[in-house]
Amino acid sequence: MRENMNGSALVMIMESGAQLRRGLLSRLGRWLVLVILCGFLAETALAEPCCEQGLLFRLDPEASVQPSSWLFGTMHSDDPRVTRLPAPVLAAFDSALGVVLEVVPDAAMQEASRAAMLLSPDERLSEQLPPALYQEILTALAERGIPQAAAERLAPWAILLVLSMPPASTAPVLDLVLYQRAVESGKPVVGLETIAEQLSVFQALSLEDQIVLLESTLRDRAQLPQVFAALLNAYLDGDLATLMKLGQTLAAEDPEIDARLRRALIDDRNRRMFERLAPILQQGGRFIAVGALHLPGPGGLLQRLQAAGVEVTRVY
């Protein structure tokens, strides 16, 4: 960690951003969902029926004699309706020889997440933001139980994550449920990405971009409960098409920021995960869990896998 903090202050930060504490929620956490909801996928057309509906897909590479693998779309939520795995998902998970997540949420990853949230020792949030925005941020964070002394140490992008998520609870999110279940059952767990790769997306944002996104997040904060409720309902229905259409709900104002974030958060990550899935699928018998919004669309994992000769069959 870059600098020691008062223990209770750090606890308050991490409790307010519990999803972030759990590995920035692989998918770069719920802020990734928010970014996707900000219109970056609004123009994407769905071309294949298999990619419009479903959360669990069986994967059978061409000419492979290995057991089938499974691709499961997750939502980074601690809602019991999400974390209570349906019978087909449980059956696929239990039959798998190993588990593949976006990142492995172990202690090292969580420590890296905590450290990355903090500004360097000689930096303060009040020096990074315009005075009026800084005061708005302090008020918003105070509502989450984060005092000014702790807020001063947070990087602006970390505040984006905290404010873009519903208030956290102590229950584990779906990603962590899957990880814990894998560990308890003795299944090996690997990640498609490293935490450094995920964090680099946020750390690469210029301060100017972070300020624009903070202003947008504060302005749209009142809409988030309705947006997440709609997102939750679509997820529970396995409706990938509607999940993508929700991208039109919160429109970001700066098209240049939109384009950069889309490339970094969606396109580049889909490409990277697909490339790393190839040798994993040849092993067979893997349960692969990634954010549901990585599945559909022409650049999504489902169509990439189909184009590579993998038989994709919807199971649930």
DRENVEXRO-802618 format. One record per residue: residue in one letter; z, y, x of N, C-alpha, C in turn. Coordinates in steps of 0.2 Angstrom, whole numbers, padded with zeros to 4 digits, always signed. Layout:
# residues N
AZYXZYXZYX...
This chain:
# residues 316
M+0000-0006+0004+0000+0000+0000+0000+0006+0004R-0004+0011+0002-0005+0017+0007+0002+0021+0008E+0006+0021+0003+0012+0025+0004+0017+0022-0001N+0024+0021+0001+0029+0019-0003+0030+0024-0009M+0031+0021-0015+0033+0025-0021+0039+0023-0023N+0042+0028-0027+0048+0026-0031+0047+0020-0035G+0051+0014-0034+0050+0008-0038+0049+0009-0045S+0053+0013-0048+0053+0013-0056+0047+0017-0058A+0044+0022-0054+0038+0025-0055+0032+0021-0055L+0032+0017-0050+0027+0012-0049+0027+0007-0055V+0033+0005-0057+0033+0000-0063+0030+0003-0069M+0032+0010-0070+0029+0013-0076+0022+0014-0076I+0019+0015-0070+0012+0015-0069+0009+0009-0071M+0012+0003-0068+0009-0003-0069+0010-0006-0076E+0015-0004-0079+0017-0006-0086+0012-0002-0091S+0011+0004-0089+0006+0008-0094-0001+0005-0093G-0003+0003-0087-0009+0000-0086-0009-0007-0084A-0006-0011-0089-0005-0018-0088-0011-0022-0087Q-0017-0020-0091-0023-0023-0090-0026-0022-0083L-0025-0016-0080-0027-0014-0073-0023-0019-0068R-0017-0019-0070-0012-0023-0065-0015-0030-0065R-0018-0033-0070-0020-0040-0070-0027-0040-0067G-0028-0037-0061-0034-0037-0057-0039-0032-0060L-0037-0027-0062-0042-0022-0065-0046-0026-0071L-0043-0031-0073-0046-0035-0078-0053-0037-0077S-0055-0040-0071-0061-0042-0068-0066-0038-0071R-0068-0039-0074-0073-0035-0077-0072-0028-0076L-0069-0026-0071-0066-0020-0070-0062-0017-0076G-0059-0022-0079-0054-0020-0084-0057-0017-0090R-0053-0015-0095-0055-0012-0101-0060-0006-0100W-0059-0002-0094-0063+0004-0094-0070+0002-0093L-0071-0004-0090-0078-0007-0090-0081-0008-0097V-0077-0010-0102-0079-0010-0109-0080-0003-0111L-0076+0001-0110-0077+0008-0112-0084+0011-0109V-0085+0010-0103-0091+0012-0100-0097+0009-0103I-0097+0003-0105-0102-0001-0108-0103+0003-0115L-0097+0004-0118-0098+0007-0125-0100+0014-0125C-0101+0017-0119-0103+0024-0119-0111+0025-0118G-0114+0020-0121-0121+0021-0122-0126+0018-0116F-0123+0015-0111-0127+0012-0106-0132+0006-0108L-0130+0003-0113-0134-0003-0115-0138-0001-0122A-0137+0005-0124-0140+0007-0131-0147+0005-0132E-0151+0006-0126-0158+0005-0127-0161-0002-0125T-0156-0007-0124-0158-0013-0122-0160-0017-0128A-0166-0021-0128-0168-0025-0133-0166-0032-0132L-0164-0036-0137-0163-0043-0137-0169-0047-0138A-0171-0051-0134-0177-0055-0134-0176-0062-0136E-0171-0065-0135-0170-0072-0136-0164-0073-0141P-0165-0077-0146-0160-0079-0151-0153-0081-0148C-0154-0085-0143-0148-0088-0140-0143-0082-0137C-0146-0077-0136-0143-0071-0133-0140-0066-0138E-0141-0067-0144-0138-0063-0149-0131-0065-0152Q-0130-0071-0152-0124-0074-0155-0121-0079-0151G-0114-0079-0151-0111-0085-0147-0107-0082-0141L-0102-0086-0140-0097-0085-0134-0097-0090-0129L-0099-0096-0131-0098-0102-0126-0105-0105-0126F-0108-0106-0120-0114-0109-0119-0114-0115-0114R-0117-0121-0115-0118-0126-0111-0124-0125-0106L-0123-0126-0100-0128-0124-0095-0130-0131-0091D-0136-0132-0091-0139-0138-0088-0145-0137-0084P-0144-0136-0077-0149-0134-0073-0155-0140-0073E-0161-0137-0072-0167-0142-0072-0166-0147-0067A-0167-0154-0069-0167-0159-0065-0161-0161-0062S-0155-0158-0064-0149-0159-0062-0146-0165-0064V-0142-0169-0060-0139-0175-0063-0131-0174-0063Q-0129-0168-0061-0122-0166-0062-0120-0165-0069P-0113-0165-0070-0111-0164-0077-0113-0157-0079S-0113-0156-0085-0114-0149-0088-0109-0144-0086S-0111-0138-0085-0106-0132-0084-0106-0128-0091W-0101-0123-0091-0100-0120-0097-0100-0112-0095L-0103-0108-0099-0102-0101-0098-0099-0098-0104F-0093-0095-0103-0089-0092-0109-0088-0084-0108G-0090-0081-0113-0089-0074-0113-0082-0071-0115T-0079-0067-0111-0072-0065-0113-0072-0058-0115M-0066-0057-0118-0064-0050-0119-0058-0048-0116H-0057-0043-0113-0051-0042-0109-0046-0039-0113S-0043-0043-0117-0038-0042-0122-0032-0046-0122D-0026-0044-0124-0020-0048-0125-0019-0050-0133D-0024-0048-0137-0023-0049-0144-0023-0057-0145P-0018-0060-0149-0017-0067-0150-0024-0070-0152R-0027-0067-0156-0034-0069-0159-0039-0071-0153V-0038-0067-0148-0043-0068-0142-0040-0073-0137T-0034-0073-0136-0031-0077-0131-0029-0084-0134R-0030-0085-0140-0029-0092-0143-0036-0095-0143L-0037-0099-0138-0044-0102-0137-0046-0107-0143P-0052-0106-0145-0054-0110-0150-0055-0117-0148A-0055-0122-0152-0056-0129-0150-0062-0131-0146P-0068-0128-0147-0073-0130-0143-0073-0127-0136V-0069-0121-0135-0068-0118-0129-0063-0122-0125L-0058-0124-0128-0053-0128-0125-0056-0135-0123A-0060-0138-0127-0063-0144-0125-0067-0144-0118A-0071-0138-0118-0075-0137-0112-0071-0135-0106F-0066-0131-0107-0061-0130-0102-0058-0136-0099D-0055-0140-0103-0052-0146-0101-0056-0151-0098S-0063-0151-0100-0067-0156-0096-0070-0154-0090A-0069-0147-0088-0072-0145-0082-0068-0147-0076L-0072-0147-0070-0069-0149-0064-0066-0143-0060G-0069-0137-0062-0066-0131-0059-0068-0125-0063V-0064-0120-0062-0065-0114-0066-0068-0108-0061V-0072-0104-0064-0075-0098-0061-0074-0092-0065L-0070-0087-0062-0069-0081-0065-0073-0075-0061E-0073-0069-0064-0076-0064-0061-0072-0063-0054V-0066-0062-0054-0061-0062-0048-0055-0066-0049V-0052-0069-0044-0046-0073-0045-0040-0068-0045P-0037-0068-0051-0031-0063-0051-0025-0066-0048D-0025-0067-0042-0019-0070-0038-0015-0064-0036A-0009-0065-0032-0005-0060-0030-0009-0055-0025A-0013-0057-0021-0016-0053-0016-0021-0048-0020M-0024-0051-0025-0029-0046-0028-0025-0041-0032Q-0019-0043-0035-0015-0038-0039-0012-0033-0034E-0010-0035-0028-0008-0030-0023-0013-0025-0021A-0019-0028-0020-0025-0023-0018-0027-0018-0024S-0026-0021-0030-0027-0016-0036-0022-0011-0036R-0016-0013-0035-0010-0007-0035-0011-0002-0030A-0013-0005-0024-0014+0000-0018-0020+0005-0019A-0025+0002-0022-0031+0006-0023-0030+0011-0028M-0025+0011-0033-0024+0016-0038-0021+0022-0035L-0019+0022-0029-0015+0028-0026-0020+0032-0022L-0019+0038-0022-0022+0043-0017-0019+0042-0010S-0022+0044-0005-0020+0044+0002-0014+0048+0002P-0009+0046+0007-0003+0050+0008-0003+0057+0008D-0008+0060+0010-0009+0067+0011-0012+0071+0005E-0014+0067+0000-0017+0069-0006-0012+0069-0012R-0014+0074-0017-0010+0075-0023-0015+0076-0029L-0013+0073-0035-0018+0074-0040-0019+0081-0042S-0014+0085-0042-0014+0092-0043-0019+0096-0039E-0020+0094-0033-0025+0097-0029-0032+0094-0030Q-0033+0089-0034-0040+0086-0035-0043+0089-0042L-0039+0091-0046-0041+0093-0053-0040+0100-0055P-0045+0103-0059-0044+0110-0061-0037+0110-0065P-0034+0116-0064-0027+0116-0067-0026+0114-0075A-0031+0117-0079-0030+0115-0086-0031+0108-0087L-0036+0104-0084-0037+0097-0084-0031+0093-0082Y-0028+0096-0076-0022+0093-0074-0016+0093-0079Q-0015+0098-0082-0010+0098-0087-0011+0094-0093E-0018+0093-0095-0019+0089-0100-0018+0082-0098I-0020+0080-0092-0019+0073-0089-0011+0072-0089L-0007+0076-0087+0000+0075-0087+0003+0074-0094T+0001+0078-0099+0003+0076-0106+0001+0070-0108A-0006+0068-0107-0008+0061-0109-0004+0055-0106L-0003+0056-0099+0001+0051-0096+0008+0051-0098A+0011+0056-0099+0018+0056-0102+0018+0052-0108E+0013+0053-0112+0013+0049-0118+0013+0041-0117R+0011+0039-0111+0011+0032-0109+0017+0031-0105G+0022+0035-0104+0028+0034-0100+0027+0035-0093I+0022+0038-0091+0021+0040-0084+0023+0047-0082P+0028+0048-0078+0030+0055-0077+0026+0058-0072Q+0027+0065-0071+0023+0069-0066+0023+0066-0059A+0029+0064-0057+0030+0062-0050+0025+0056-0048A+0025+0052-0053+0021+0046-0052+0013+0048-0053A+0012+0052-0058+0005+0054-0059+0002+0057-0053E+0006+0061-0050+0003+0065-0044+0000+0060-0038R+0002+0054-0039+0000+0049-0034-0006+0045-0036L-0008+0046-0042-0013+0041-0045-0020+0045-0043A-0025+0040-0041-0032+0042-0040-0035+0044-0047P-0039+0049-0048-0042+0051-0054-0045+0045-0058W-0049+0040-0054-0052+0035-0058-0047+0030-0060A-0041+0029-0057-0036+0025-0060-0033+0028-0066I-0033+0034-0067-0031+0038-0073-0036+0036-0079L-0042+0036-0077-0048+0034-0082-0046+0028-0085L-0044+0023-0080-0043+0016-0083-0037+0016-0087V-0032+0019-0086-0026+0019-0090-0027+0023-0096L-0030+0028-0096-0031+0032-0103-0036+0029-0107S-0041+0025-0104-0046+0022-0108-0044+0015-0111M-0038+0013-0110-0036+0007-0113-0031+0008-0118P-0030+0003-0123-0025+0004-0128-0018+0003-0125P-0013+0005-0128-0006+0004-0124-0005-0003-0123A-0003-0004-0117-0002-0011-0114+0004-0015-0117S+0004-0021-0118+0010-0025-0119+0011-0030-0114T+0016-0034-0114+0018-0038-0109+0014-0045-0109A+0010-0046-0114+0007-0052-0115+0001-0053-0110P-0001-0058-0108-0007-0059-0103-0013-0058-0107V-0018-0055-0104-0025-0054-0107-0028-0061-0106L-0034-0062-0109-0038-0068-0109-0039-0070-0102D-0041-0066-0098-0043-0068-0091-0037-0071-0087L-0031-0068-0088-0026-0071-0085-0023-0078-0088V-0024-0078-0095-0023-0085-0098-0027-0090-0095L-0033-0089-0094-0038-0094-0092-0036-0096-0084Y-0034-0091-0080-0032-0092-0074-0025-0096-0074Q-0021-0094-0078-0014-0098-0078-0015-0105-0080R-0020-0106-0085-0021-0113-0087-0024-0117-0082A-0029-0114-0078-0032-0118-0073-0027-0120-0067V-0023-0115-0066-0018-0117-0060-0013-0122-0063E-0011-0122-0069-0006-0127-0072-0009-0134-0072S-0016-0134-0073-0019-0140-0074-0022-0143-0067G-0021-0139-0062-0023-0141-0055-0031-0140-0054K-0034-0136-0058-0041-0135-0057-0042-0130-0052P-0047-0131-0047-0048-0126-0042-0051-0120-0046V-0050-0114-0043-0052-0107-0046-0056-0103-0041V-0062-0101-0042-0065-0097-0037-0068-0090-0041G-0069-0085-0038-0071-0079-0041-0079-0078-0039L-0082-0075-0044-0089-0073-0042-0090-0066-0038E-0084-0062-0038-0084-0056-0035-0077-0056-0031T-0077-0051-0027-0071-0049-0023-0068-0043-0027I-0061-0042-0026-0058-0036-0029-0061-0030-0025A-0063-0030-0019-0065-0025-0015-0072-0023-0018E-0076-0028-0020-0083-0026-0023-0082-0022-0029Q-0077-0025-0033-0076-0021-0040-0073-0014-0039L-0068-0014-0035-0065-0007-0034-0070-0002-0031S-0075-0005-0027-0080+0000-0024-0084+0004-0029V-0085+0001-0035-0088+0005-0040-0085+0011-0042F-0078+0011-0042-0074+0017-0044-0073+0021-0038Q-0072+0018-0032-0071+0022-0026-0077+0026-0024A-0083+0024-0026-0089+0027-0024-0091+0033-0029L-0087+0034-0035-0088+0040-0039-0086+0046-0035S-0090+0051-0036-0088+0057-0033-0083+0060-0037L-0079+0065-0034-0073+0068-0038-0076+0072-0044E-0082+0075-0043-0085+0078-0048-0087+0074-0054D-0089+0068-0053-0091+0063-0058-0084+0061-0061Q-0079+0060-0057-0073+0058-0060-0070+0063-0065I-0071+0069-0063-0068+0075-0067-0072+0075-0074V-0079+0074-0074-0083+0074-0080-0081+0068-0084L-0079+0062-0081-0077+0056-0085-0070+0057-0088L-0066+0060-0084-0059+0062-0087-0059+0066-0093E-0063+0072-0092-0064+0076-0098-0067+0073-0104S-0072+0069-0103-0075+0065-0108-0070+0060-0112T-0066+0057-0107-0061+0052-0110-0055+0055-0114L-0053+0061-0111-0048+0065-0115-0051+0067-0122R-0057+0069-0122-0060+0072-0128-0061+0066-0133D-0063+0060-0131-0064+0055-0135-0059+0050-0137R-0053+0052-0134-0047+0047-0134-0045+0045-0141A-0046+0050-0146-0044+0048-0153-0048+0043-0156Q-0054+0042-0153-0059+0037-0156-0058+0030-0154L-0054+0030-0148-0054+0023-0145-0051+0018-0150P-0045+0019-0154-0043+0014-0158-0048+0011-0162Q-0052+0015-0166-0057+0013-0170-0063+0009-0166V-0064+0011-0160-0070+0008-0156-0067+0001-0154F-0061+0001-0152-0059-0006-0150-0058-0011-0155A-0056-0008-0161-0055-0012-0167-0062-0015-0169A-0067-0011-0169-0074-0014-0170-0076-0019-0165L-0075-0017-0158-0076-0022-0153-0073-0028-0154L-0067-0028-0156-0063-0034-0157-0066-0038-0162N-0068-0035-0168-0070-0039-0173-0077-0042-0172A-0081-0038-0168-0088-0041-0166-0087-0047-0161Y-0082-0046-0157-0080-0052-0152-0078-0058-0156L-0073-0057-0160-0071-0063-0164-0076-0066-0168D-0081-0063-0170-0087-0065-0173-0092-0068-0169G-0091-0068-0162-0096-0070-0157-0103-0066-0158D-0102-0060-0160-0108-0056-0161-0110-0052-0155L-0114-0055-0151-0116-0051-0145-0121-0045-0146A-0125-0046-0151-0129-0040-0153-0125-0034-0155T-0120-0035-0159-0116-0030-0162-0112-0027-0156L-0110-0031-0151-0106-0028-0146-0111-0023-0142M-0117-0025-0141-0121-0021-0138-0123-0014-0142K-0123-0015-0148-0125-0009-0152-0119-0004-0152L-0113-0007-0151-0107-0002-0150-0108+0002-0144G-0113+0001-0140-0114+0005-0135-0116+0012-0137Q-0118+0013-0143-0120+0019-0146-0114+0023-0148T-0108+0020-0149-0103+0024-0152-0100+0030-0148L-0099+0029-0142-0097+0035-0138-0102+0036-0133A-0106+0042-0134-0111+0044-0130-0109+0048-0124A-0110+0046-0118-0108+0050-0112-0113+0056-0112E-0111+0062-0109-0115+0068-0109-0120+0068-0103D-0118+0066-0097-0122+0067-0091-0127+0060-0090P-0133+0061-0091-0138+0055-0091-0138+0052-0083E-0137+0057-0078-0137+0055-0072-0131+0050-0070I-0125+0052-0073-0119+0048-0072-0120+0041-0076D-0123+0042-0082-0124+0036-0085-0128+0031-0081A-0134+0033-0078-0138+0029-0075-0135+0026-0069R-0131+0030-0065-0127+0027-0059-0122+0022-0061L-0118+0023-0066-0113+0018-0069-0117+0012-0071R-0122+0013-0075-0125+0007-0078-0128+0002-0072R-0131+0005-0067-0133+0001-0061-0127-0002-0058A-0122+0002-0057-0116-0001-0053-0112-0006-0057L-0111-0005-0063-0106-0009-0067-0110-0014-0071I-0116-0014-0072-0119-0019-0076-0125-0022-0072D-0130-0018-0070-0136-0021-0067-0134-0025-0061D-0131-0021-0056-0130-0024-0050-0125-0030-0050R-0120-0029-0055-0115-0035-0055-0118-0041-0058N-0123-0040-0063-0126-0046-0066-0130-0049-0061R-0134-0045-0057-0138-0048-0052-0134-0052-0047R-0128-0049-0045-0124-0052-0040-0121-0059-0043M-0118-0058-0049-0115-0064-0052-0120-0070-0053F-0126-0068-0055-0131-0073-0056-0133-0077-0049E-0134-0073-0044-0136-0076-0037-0130-0080-0035R-0124-0079-0036-0118-0083-0034-0117-0089-0039L-0120-0089-0045-0119-0094-0049-0124-0100-0047A-0129-0099-0044-0134-0104-0042-0131-0110-0039P-0128-0109-0033-0125-0115-0030-0119-0118-0034I-0115-0114-0038-0110-0116-0042-0113-0121-0047L-0118-0119-0050-0121-0124-0056-0123-0130-0053Q-0126-0130-0047-0128-0136-0044-0122-0141-0043Q-0116-0139-0042-0110-0143-0042-0109-0147-0048G-0110-0143-0054-0109-0146-0060-0102-0146-0062G-0101-0146-0069-0094-0147-0071-0089-0141-0071R-0092-0135-0071-0089-0129-0070-0088-0125-0076F-0082-0122-0078-0081-0118-0083-0081-0111-0080I-0086-0107-0083-0087-0100-0080-0085-0095-0085A-0081-0090-0084-0079-0085-0089-0080-0078-0086V-0084-0074-0089-0086-0067-0087-0085-0063-0094G-0085-0057-0093-0085-0052-0099-0091-0054-0103A-0090-0054-0110-0095-0056-0115-0101-0051-0114L-0100-0045-0112-0106-0040-0112-0110-0041-0106H-0108-0046-0101-0113-0048-0096-0118-0053-0098L-0117-0056-0104-0121-0062-0106-0128-0059-0109P-0128-0055-0114-0135-0054-0118-0139-0049-0114G-0145-0048-0117-0150-0043-0114-0155-0046-0109P-0160-0043-0108-0165-0045-0103-0162-0046-0096G-0157-0041-0094-0154-0042-0088-0148-0046-0088G-0146-0049-0094-0140-0052-0094-0140-0059-0091L-0134-0062-0090-0134-0069-0087-0138-0074-0091L-0137-0074-0098-0141-0079-0101-0148-0080-0100Q-0151-0074-0101-0159-0074-0099-0160-0075-0092R-0156-0073-0088-0158-0074-0081-0157-0082-0079L-0152-0085-0082-0152-0092-0081-0157-0096-0084Q-0159-0094-0090-0165-0097-0093-0171-0096-0089A-0173-0090-0086-0178-0089-0082-0178-0093-0076A-0172-0095-0074-0172-0099-0068-0172-0107-0069G-0174-0108-0075-0175-0116-0077-0168-0119-0079V-0163-0115-0081-0157-0118-0083-0157-0119-0091E-0156-0125-0094-0156-0126-0101-0149-0123-0103V-0150-0118-0108-0144-0114-0111-0144-0116-0118T-0138-0119-0120-0137-0121-0127-0130-0118-0129R-0131-0115-0135-0125-0112-0138-0121-0118-0141V-0114-0117-0139-0109-0122-0142-0105-0119-0147Y-0103-0113-0146-0098-0109-0150-0100-0102-0150
